[in-house]
Amino acid sequence: MAVKKSVLEQMSNYELEKYIKPDTTFVPQATKIAFEILKTRGRDFSSEEIDVINILINKKEEKKIRPIHENHIKSSNLIFISLFIGVLNFLLYMIFTQNKGGILSALVSFIFIGILGNLIRKGYDLKVFLLVLFVIGVLGSFRTLFFNLIYYPLNGILSLSQLILEILSIILLFRIPKEFESIKINEFESWLSSENAEDSKK
């Protein structure tokens, strides 16, 4: 099935690499186009990599792919950055306060956030869920944030940075077009190829 090449051409090399990984779930033609784009961008492939990619290109399609908008990727990136800052913030807090408590609850929270970021990256619609969690989190941590900004400025700034990243992440999800969100998994490939004929005419 034809794939909309212009969509892939707008992606970064890092994003295109996912299309040629052995465990990729993208359609064979998408893998082929990603491979060709990476070659034109100067990416060198070993003979082993080429063999694996050829297998992916020639394999029979086994399952449909979930619609993934570029904002899903950007939003998940912000969540992962926020997660990294949160881990750093927690470690600094333990150093500054000599308080070793709350490690287990923090670990559970970090794992939960990581899972959410991964699900968003896979195209799951979690924007409302994230918004509710964000509002609850802000209401529950406002006094702590204010306290840290006064007595532990570094921790306060890091916490504030997390809030900003989370807000941006949620905004990106809400900016995904409704017509894209309405696409079903089994219709996504047709959407990708809908303008392929126009691209080939240009």
C-alpha positions as CSV (number, residue, x, y, z in Angstrom):
1,M,0.0,0.0,0.0
2,A,1.3,3.5,-0.9
3,V,2.4,5.6,2.0
4,K,2.4,9.4,2.1
5,K,6.1,10.2,1.6
6,S,5.8,13.8,2.5
7,V,4.7,12.9,6.1
8,L,7.9,10.9,6.6
9,E,10.1,13.5,5.0
10,Q,9.1,16.0,7.7
11,M,10.4,13.6,10.4
12,S,13.8,13.7,12.0
13,N,16.4,11.0,11.5
14,Y,15.7,9.8,15.1
15,E,12.0,9.3,14.3
16,L,12.8,7.6,11.0
17,E,15.1,5.1,12.7
18,K,12.0,3.6,14.4
19,Y,10.7,2.6,11.0
20,I,13.7,0.4,10.3
21,K,14.1,-1.3,13.7
22,P,13.6,-5.1,13.7
23,D,10.6,-4.8,16.0
24,T,8.9,-2.0,14.1
25,T,5.1,-2.2,13.7
26,F,5.0,0.1,10.7
27,V,3.9,-1.1,7.3
28,P,6.7,-2.4,5.0
29,Q,6.3,0.5,2.5
30,A,6.8,3.0,5.4
31,T,10.0,1.2,6.3
32,K,11.1,1.3,2.7
33,I,10.5,5.0,2.4
34,A,12.2,5.8,5.7
35,F,15.2,3.7,4.6
36,E,15.4,5.6,1.3
37,I,15.1,9.0,3.1
38,L,17.8,8.1,5.6
39,K,20.1,7.1,2.8
40,T,19.6,10.4,1.0
41,R,20.5,12.2,4.3
42,G,23.8,10.4,4.4
43,R,23.0,7.6,6.9
44,D,25.4,4.7,6.4
45,F,24.1,1.2,6.7
46,S,26.0,-2.0,7.3
47,S,25.3,-5.1,5.2
48,E,23.7,-6.7,8.3
49,E,21.4,-3.7,8.7
50,I,20.4,-3.8,5.0
51,D,19.6,-7.5,5.3
52,V,17.3,-6.9,8.2
53,I,15.6,-3.9,6.5
54,N,15.0,-5.9,3.4
55,I,13.3,-8.6,5.5
56,L,11.1,-5.9,7.0
57,I,10.3,-4.4,3.6
58,N,9.4,-7.8,2.1
59,K,7.5,-9.2,5.1
60,K,3.8,-9.7,5.0
61,E,1.9,-7.1,6.9
62,E,0.5,-8.7,10.1
63,K,-1.3,-6.0,12.0
64,K,-2.6,-2.4,11.7
65,I,-0.8,0.5,13.2
66,R,-2.2,3.0,15.7
67,P,-2.5,6.6,14.5
68,I,0.4,8.6,15.8
69,H,0.5,12.4,15.4
70,E,3.8,14.3,15.6
71,N,2.3,16.0,18.7
72,H,2.1,12.6,20.4
73,I,5.9,12.3,20.0
74,K,6.6,15.9,21.1
75,S,4.3,15.6,24.1
76,S,5.9,12.4,25.2
77,N,9.3,14.0,24.9
78,L,8.3,16.7,27.2
79,I,6.9,14.2,29.7
80,F,10.2,12.3,29.7
81,I,12.1,15.5,30.2
82,S,9.8,16.4,33.1
83,L,10.4,12.9,34.5
84,F,14.2,13.3,34.3
85,I,13.9,16.7,36.1
86,G,11.6,15.1,38.7
87,V,14.2,12.4,39.5
88,L,16.9,15.0,39.7
89,N,14.7,17.2,41.9
90,F,14.0,14.4,44.3
91,L,17.6,13.4,44.6
92,L,18.6,17.0,45.4
93,Y,15.8,17.3,47.9
94,M,17.1,14.3,49.8
95,I,20.6,15.7,49.8
96,F,19.5,19.1,51.0
97,T,17.1,17.9,53.6
98,Q,18.8,14.7,54.6
99,N,15.3,13.2,54.4
100,K,15.4,9.6,53.0
101,G,11.7,9.0,53.3
102,G,9.3,8.7,50.4
103,I,11.6,6.8,48.2
104,L,9.1,4.1,47.4
105,S,6.2,6.5,46.6
106,A,8.5,8.6,44.5
107,L,9.7,5.5,42.6
108,V,6.0,4.5,41.9
109,S,5.2,8.0,40.7
110,F,8.2,8.0,38.4
111,I,7.3,4.6,36.9
112,F,3.7,5.8,36.5
113,I,4.7,8.9,34.6
114,G,7.1,6.9,32.4
115,I,4.2,4.5,31.5
116,L,2.0,7.5,30.6
117,G,4.7,9.0,28.4
118,N,5.2,5.7,26.6
119,L,1.4,5.3,26.0
120,I,1.2,8.8,24.6
121,R,4.1,8.1,22.3
122,K,2.2,5.1,21.0
123,G,-0.8,7.3,20.1
124,Y,-3.2,6.7,23.0
125,D,-5.6,9.6,23.7
126,L,-4.8,10.5,27.3
127,K,-5.1,14.3,27.1
128,V,-8.2,14.6,29.4
129,F,-6.7,12.1,31.8
130,L,-3.5,14.1,31.9
131,L,-5.3,17.3,32.4
132,V,-7.3,16.0,35.4
133,L,-4.1,14.6,36.9
134,F,-2.3,17.9,36.4
135,V,-5.0,19.9,38.1
136,I,-5.1,17.5,41.0
137,G,-1.3,17.6,41.3
138,V,-1.1,21.4,41.2
139,L,-3.8,21.8,43.8
140,G,-2.1,19.2,46.1
141,S,1.5,20.5,45.6
142,F,0.9,24.3,45.5
143,R,2.0,25.0,49.1
144,T,5.0,22.7,48.7
145,L,6.1,24.5,45.5
146,F,5.7,27.9,47.2
147,F,7.7,26.6,50.2
148,N,10.5,25.3,48.1
149,L,10.7,28.5,46.1
150,I,11.4,30.3,49.3
151,Y,13.6,27.9,51.3
152,Y,15.0,25.6,48.6
153,P,15.1,27.8,45.4
154,L,16.8,25.2,43.2
155,N,14.1,22.6,44.0
156,G,11.4,25.1,43.6
157,I,12.7,26.2,40.1
158,L,13.0,22.5,39.0
159,S,9.4,21.8,40.2
160,L,8.2,24.9,38.4
161,S,10.0,23.7,35.3
162,Q,8.2,20.4,35.5
163,L,4.8,22.2,35.7
164,I,5.6,24.2,32.6
165,L,6.7,21.1,30.7
166,E,3.6,19.3,31.7
167,I,1.4,22.2,30.6
168,L,3.1,22.3,27.2
169,S,2.7,18.6,26.9
170,I,-1.0,18.7,27.5
171,I,-1.4,21.7,25.2
172,L,0.3,19.7,22.4
173,L,-2.2,16.9,22.8
174,F,-5.2,19.2,22.7
175,R,-3.8,20.7,19.5
176,I,-4.0,17.4,17.6
177,P,-6.7,17.9,15.0
178,K,-10.0,16.3,15.8
179,E,-10.2,14.8,12.3
180,F,-6.9,13.0,13.1
181,E,-8.2,11.7,16.4
182,S,-11.3,10.3,14.8
183,I,-9.2,8.1,12.5
184,K,-9.6,4.4,13.5
185,I,-6.6,2.1,13.6
186,N,-7.7,0.2,10.6
187,E,-8.1,3.4,8.6
188,F,-4.8,5.0,9.4
189,E,-2.9,3.5,6.5
190,S,-5.6,4.8,4.1
191,W,-5.2,8.3,5.7
192,L,-1.4,8.1,5.2
193,S,-1.8,7.2,1.6
194,S,-4.7,9.5,0.8
195,E,-2.4,12.2,-0.6
196,N,0.2,9.9,-2.0
197,A,-1.3,10.2,-5.5
198,E,-1.0,14.0,-5.3
199,D,2.6,13.7,-4.1
200,S,3.5,11.5,-7.1
201,K,2.0,14.1,-9.5
202,K,4.1,16.9,-8.2
